[in-house]
Amino acid sequence: MLVLEYAISGLLFGATYSLVAIGFTLIFGVLNRFNIAHGATLMVAAFGGATISILFGGKDSYIILIAAFFSATLIGAIVGLIVRQIAFAPLKGGSELSPFVTSAAMALILEELFVNLTQSVSIYSMEVTEFPSPLENLVFFLGEIYIRGAYLVIFLMALIIMGILHWWLHHTKSGLAIRCVEENPTAAWLMGINGNRVEIIVFAVASAIAGAAGCLISVAYGTVTPFLGSNLLLVSFVVLVLAGIGSVRGAMICGLLVGIIETVTAGLISAQTKEAVLFIILFTVLLVKPQGIFATSATERD
């Protein structure tokens, strides 16, 4: 029964990992480059949501919590577009390593900025800042199984976001354009698809999803720190490799699996060993299927 309780909690919380990995995957699929600042974008958005909740009494109000969520989503999109403009747009035609370095530099700058802000702004705390939420003490019981209300709400919100994203990618012109650029950017250009416009849309959407994930994760933790993004970036990278680089559907599923693995391991063994178990599983999967569980055959891109 205890294992089942851990597994359900991991499944519910793992949906946030799916959201982080999906944004990471979307950007890589279009640019064929890793956005190392994706985690920092998430962190900045989470602080934006926390700020709204702190200033307007979010601990006792679902309306304020909703406002914090949408604020974090919007802030994520804005920060993502800024990252693109600074770290990616000027380096087109350069080496593959250049955007990796510049986005990593952006991540460090944003982390250091918020480390300083938490030391100088009174509403923040130096180490961890509280994210007040009315979900904090909400609990449900499924028979004898204990379920945190925050995890359940987060899971439902993540499912809604993933459902909307799936519909958008497969039933709209802009979604079709994104999938065309992912599949073959040269052919997409020949068909008249504006690659720059697609990049802007993808950065905005992926970063907005990261902002939503950052808010949901911080609500689950009850806190936010300047290093929230760097920790989640590692997990999302594991999800990305497990799923197969470029697979959005795989990122959705593997995020849930990683959540289950982490929670069950932490509950039955210890929190210190969950990363070790996760990487052992990652190495095992890569030995059996190096391209990832959900990888599909595709033409190699430059």
C-alpha positions as CSV (number, residue, x, y, z in Angstrom):
1,M,0.0,0.0,0.0
2,L,2.9,2.4,0.8
3,V,4.5,1.7,-2.5
4,L,1.2,2.5,-4.3
5,E,0.9,5.7,-2.4
6,Y,4.4,6.8,-3.4
7,A,3.8,5.7,-7.0
8,I,0.6,7.8,-7.2
9,S,2.3,10.8,-5.7
10,G,5.2,10.4,-8.2
11,L,2.8,10.1,-11.1
12,L,0.9,13.3,-10.1
13,F,4.1,15.3,-9.5
14,G,5.9,13.8,-12.5
15,A,3.5,15.7,-14.8
16,T,5.5,18.8,-13.9
17,Y,8.7,17.1,-15.2
18,S,6.8,16.4,-18.4
19,L,6.0,20.1,-18.8
20,V,9.7,21.1,-18.3
21,A,11.0,18.5,-20.7
22,I,8.4,19.3,-23.3
23,G,9.6,22.9,-23.5
24,F,13.2,21.8,-23.6
25,T,12.3,19.4,-26.4
26,L,10.3,21.9,-28.5
27,I,13.2,24.3,-28.6
28,F,15.7,21.6,-29.5
29,G,13.4,20.2,-32.2
30,V,13.3,23.6,-34.0
31,L,16.8,24.9,-33.4
32,N,18.7,21.7,-33.0
33,R,20.3,23.4,-30.0
34,F,20.0,23.0,-26.3
35,N,18.7,26.0,-24.3
36,I,20.6,25.8,-21.1
37,A,18.7,28.9,-19.8
38,H,15.4,27.0,-19.9
39,G,15.7,26.2,-16.2
40,A,16.6,29.7,-15.3
41,T,13.5,30.9,-17.3
42,L,11.4,28.6,-15.2
43,M,12.9,29.9,-12.0
44,V,12.3,33.6,-12.9
45,A,8.7,32.8,-13.7
46,A,8.3,30.9,-10.5
47,F,9.6,34.0,-8.5
48,G,7.1,36.1,-10.5
49,G,4.2,33.9,-9.4
50,A,5.5,33.8,-5.8
51,T,5.7,37.6,-5.8
52,I,2.1,38.0,-6.8
53,S,1.0,35.4,-4.2
54,I,3.1,37.1,-1.4
55,L,1.9,40.7,-2.2
56,F,-1.8,39.9,-2.5
57,G,-2.4,37.2,0.1
58,G,-2.3,34.1,-2.1
59,K,-2.4,31.8,0.9
60,D,-6.1,32.3,1.4
61,S,-7.3,33.0,-2.1
62,Y,-7.6,30.7,-5.1
63,I,-8.2,33.8,-7.3
64,I,-4.8,35.1,-6.4
65,L,-3.2,31.7,-7.0
66,I,-4.8,31.6,-10.5
67,A,-3.4,35.2,-11.1
68,A,0.0,34.0,-9.9
69,F,-0.1,31.1,-12.3
70,F,-1.0,33.1,-15.3
71,S,1.6,35.8,-14.3
72,A,4.3,33.1,-14.1
73,T,3.2,31.8,-17.6
74,L,3.4,35.3,-19.1
75,I,6.8,36.0,-17.4
76,G,8.1,32.7,-18.7
77,A,7.2,33.6,-22.3
78,I,8.8,37.1,-22.0
79,V,12.0,35.8,-20.4
80,G,12.2,33.1,-23.0
81,L,12.0,35.6,-25.8
82,I,14.7,37.7,-24.2
83,V,16.9,34.7,-23.9
84,R,16.4,33.9,-27.6
85,Q,17.2,37.5,-28.6
86,I,20.4,37.6,-26.6
87,A,21.7,34.0,-26.7
88,F,20.4,32.5,-29.9
89,A,19.4,35.1,-32.6
90,P,22.8,36.8,-33.0
91,L,24.6,33.4,-33.4
92,K,22.8,32.0,-36.4
93,G,25.3,30.3,-38.7
94,G,27.8,30.0,-35.9
95,S,29.1,26.8,-34.3
96,E,26.8,24.5,-32.4
97,L,28.7,25.2,-29.2
98,S,28.1,29.0,-29.2
99,P,24.4,29.0,-28.2
100,F,25.2,26.3,-25.6
101,V,27.7,28.7,-24.0
102,T,25.7,31.8,-24.3
103,S,22.5,30.2,-22.9
104,A,24.5,28.8,-20.1
105,A,25.9,32.3,-19.4
106,M,22.3,33.7,-19.4
107,A,21.3,31.0,-16.9
108,L,24.2,32.0,-14.6
109,I,23.4,35.7,-14.9
110,L,19.7,35.1,-14.0
111,E,20.6,32.9,-11.1
112,E,23.1,35.4,-9.7
113,L,20.6,38.2,-10.2
114,F,18.0,36.4,-8.1
115,V,20.5,35.4,-5.5
116,N,21.2,39.1,-5.0
117,L,17.5,40.0,-5.1
118,T,16.7,37.5,-2.4
119,Q,19.4,39.2,-0.2
120,S,18.2,42.7,-0.8
121,V,14.4,42.6,-1.3
122,S,12.5,42.2,1.9
123,I,9.6,40.0,0.6
124,Y,12.1,37.3,-0.3
125,S,14.3,35.1,1.9
126,M,18.0,34.5,1.4
127,E,17.8,30.8,1.0
128,V,14.2,29.8,0.2
129,T,11.3,32.1,-0.4
130,E,7.8,30.9,0.6
131,F,5.2,30.5,-2.1
132,P,1.9,30.9,-0.2
133,S,-1.0,28.8,-1.5
134,P,-4.4,27.7,-0.4
135,L,-3.5,24.2,-1.6
136,E,-0.9,23.8,1.1
137,N,-3.1,21.9,3.6
138,L,-5.5,20.4,1.0
139,V,-5.5,16.5,1.2
140,F,-7.6,13.7,-0.2
141,F,-7.8,10.0,0.7
142,L,-8.3,7.2,-1.9
143,G,-9.3,4.5,0.5
144,E,-6.2,4.4,2.8
145,I,-4.0,6.1,0.3
146,Y,-3.0,9.7,1.2
147,I,-2.9,12.2,-1.7
148,R,-1.8,15.8,-1.4
149,G,-4.3,18.1,-2.9
150,A,-1.6,20.2,-4.5
151,Y,-0.3,17.2,-6.4
152,L,-3.7,16.4,-7.7
153,V,-4.4,20.0,-8.9
154,I,-1.0,20.2,-10.4
155,F,-1.5,16.9,-12.3
156,L,-4.8,18.1,-13.7
157,M,-3.4,21.4,-14.8
158,A,-0.4,19.7,-16.4
159,L,-2.8,17.4,-18.3
160,I,-4.8,20.3,-19.6
161,I,-1.6,22.1,-20.7
162,M,-0.3,19.0,-22.5
163,G,-3.7,18.4,-24.1
164,I,-3.9,21.9,-25.4
165,L,-0.3,21.7,-26.7
166,H,-1.0,18.4,-28.5
167,W,-4.1,19.8,-30.1
168,W,-2.2,23.0,-31.2
169,L,0.7,21.1,-32.7
170,H,-1.6,18.7,-34.7
171,H,-4.6,20.9,-35.6
172,T,-3.3,24.4,-36.3
173,K,-1.3,26.0,-39.1
174,S,1.4,27.3,-36.7
175,G,1.6,23.8,-35.1
176,L,2.0,22.2,-38.5
177,A,4.7,24.8,-39.4
178,I,6.6,23.9,-36.2
179,R,6.5,20.2,-37.0
180,C,7.6,20.9,-40.6
181,V,10.6,22.8,-39.3
182,E,11.5,20.1,-36.9
183,E,11.3,17.4,-39.6
184,N,13.2,19.3,-42.3
185,P,14.0,23.0,-42.0
186,T,15.3,23.3,-45.6
187,A,12.1,21.8,-47.0
188,A,10.0,24.0,-44.7
189,W,11.8,27.1,-46.0
190,L,11.2,26.0,-49.6
191,M,7.5,25.8,-48.8
192,G,7.5,29.4,-47.6
193,I,7.5,28.8,-43.9
194,N,9.2,31.7,-42.0
195,G,11.8,30.0,-39.8
196,N,12.3,33.1,-37.7
197,R,8.6,33.4,-36.9
198,V,8.5,29.7,-36.0
199,E,11.5,30.1,-33.6
200,I,9.8,33.1,-31.9
201,I,6.6,31.1,-31.5
202,V,8.4,28.1,-30.2
203,F,10.5,30.1,-27.7
204,A,7.4,31.9,-26.4
205,V,5.3,28.7,-26.1
206,A,8.0,26.5,-24.6
207,S,9.0,29.2,-22.1
208,A,5.4,29.9,-21.2
209,I,5.1,26.2,-20.4
210,A,8.2,26.4,-18.4
211,G,6.8,29.3,-16.5
212,A,3.6,27.3,-15.8
213,A,5.7,24.3,-14.7
214,G,7.8,26.5,-12.4
215,C,4.7,27.9,-10.7
216,L,3.1,24.5,-10.3
217,I,6.4,23.0,-8.9
218,S,6.9,25.9,-6.5
219,V,3.3,25.5,-5.3
220,A,4.0,21.8,-4.6
221,Y,7.2,22.6,-2.7
222,G,5.7,25.6,-1.0
223,T,9.0,27.5,-1.7
224,V,11.1,28.8,-4.6
225,T,14.9,29.3,-4.7
226,P,17.2,30.9,-7.3
227,F,18.6,27.4,-8.0
228,L,15.2,25.8,-8.7
229,G,15.8,25.8,-12.5
230,S,19.3,24.3,-12.4
231,N,18.0,21.3,-10.4
232,L,15.0,20.7,-12.7
233,L,17.1,21.2,-15.9
234,L,19.1,18.1,-15.0
235,V,15.9,16.1,-14.5
236,S,14.4,17.4,-17.7
237,F,17.6,16.4,-19.6
238,V,17.3,12.9,-18.2
239,V,13.7,12.8,-19.4
240,L,14.7,14.1,-22.8
241,V,17.4,11.4,-23.3
242,L,15.1,8.6,-22.0
243,A,12.3,9.6,-24.3
244,G,14.5,10.2,-27.3
245,I,15.7,13.7,-28.3
246,G,12.9,15.5,-30.1
247,S,10.0,13.3,-29.0
248,V,7.3,15.5,-27.4
249,R,5.0,12.5,-26.8
250,G,7.9,10.6,-25.2
251,A,8.8,13.6,-23.0
252,M,5.2,13.6,-21.7
253,I,5.3,9.9,-20.8
254,C,8.9,9.7,-19.5
255,G,8.3,12.8,-17.2
256,L,5.6,10.8,-15.5
257,L,7.9,7.7,-15.2
258,V,10.7,9.8,-13.8
259,G,8.4,11.2,-11.2
260,I,7.3,7.7,-10.1
261,I,10.9,6.5,-10.0
262,E,12.1,9.4,-7.9
263,T,9.2,9.4,-5.4
264,V,9.3,5.6,-4.9
265,T,13.0,5.6,-4.5
266,A,13.0,8.5,-2.0
267,G,10.2,6.9,0.0
268,L,11.5,3.4,0.2
269,I,15.3,4.0,0.3
270,S,16.3,7.7,0.7
271,A,16.1,11.0,-1.0
272,Q,19.9,11.0,-1.4
273,T,19.8,7.9,-3.7
274,K,17.0,8.8,-6.0
275,E,19.4,10.5,-8.5
276,A,21.7,7.5,-8.5
277,V,18.8,5.1,-9.2
278,L,17.5,7.4,-11.9
279,F,20.9,7.5,-13.7
280,I,21.3,3.7,-13.4
281,I,18.0,3.3,-15.2
282,L,19.1,5.9,-17.8
283,F,22.3,4.1,-18.5
284,T,20.5,0.8,-18.7
285,V,18.0,2.2,-21.2
286,L,20.7,3.7,-23.3
287,L,22.6,0.4,-23.5
288,V,19.5,-1.3,-24.8
289,K,18.1,1.5,-27.0
290,P,20.7,4.4,-27.3
291,Q,18.3,6.5,-29.4
292,G,15.8,6.6,-26.5
293,I,12.5,4.8,-25.8
294,F,10.3,6.8,-28.1
295,A,12.7,7.9,-30.7
296,T,11.6,7.9,-34.3
297,S,13.7,7.6,-37.4
298,A,14.4,11.0,-38.9
299,T,16.8,12.6,-41.3
300,E,20.0,13.8,-39.6
301,R,20.1,17.6,-39.5
302,D,23.1,19.9,-39.7
